[in-house]
């Protein structure tokens, strides 16, 4: 039976409202990134879109200065962007690989039954409660302001999330499939690599995206564990407050647009697995 017209109208109205709420800050940030200095500091009124679009905000981030502004910055965007990419990707690989292997062992073989709760404790403690001993430990091993030190802590911090998420996905995979493969003579590793992991691929893609976003957007750990060589994008954005009376809105908006590109690109690359990963229970049908 076809639903009444007012029901469909109400659904579309809710969807349009939710889309507007989500897209409003993105549209505003993108428009702000193309506004010249005279428009994002004006008091004559707020304009949605720039009347004189310019690339000056992006040029300023890449070169450290533009002709229209009598201000410069010492550090440009290139190195923080590279630092964020390296540390986020490496931290994501550590968390996803370790979380996938350990969660499969717990879900299928019942080993280390206390491991799930032990990993969960890493997320229960606030970062400020462990940051002092962490800083002392990282200083002792020479990991402060290094790419591998930041990547390692990113992998450790996001490991519980990856573990619990992949454990849920592996528990959704029918165990009868693995039993049939084992009867046919497949080894445990071959079963995991050739059968279970391809079935759980949507969950693995979803886990990778979420873990990458968590590492990519981290500010607190990067602020404490970086000094100058491996400063990430969130820390670099805070340094833009030191010029133009803390009103570098156009540059910050341009940096926000650039920072949003890698997660969006990763989401587009795995979009065919993303919806299935978010509704993995469909495997039971």
Secondary structure, DSSP 8 states (H G I E B T S, - for coil): ----HHHHHHHHHHHHHHHHHHHHHHHHHHHHHT--HHHHT-SS---SS-SS--SHHHHHHHHS--TT-S---SS-HHHHHHHHHHHHHHHHHHHHHHHHHHHHHHHHH---TTHHHHHHHHHHS-HHHHHHHHHHHHHHTT-TT-HHHHHHHHHHHHHHHHHHHHHHHHHHS-HHHHHHHHHTT--HHHHIIIIIHHHTHHHHHHHHHHHHHHHHT--HHHHHH-SSSS--HHHHHHHGGGSGGG--HHHHHHHHHHHHHHHHHHHHHTHHHHHHHHTGGGGG-
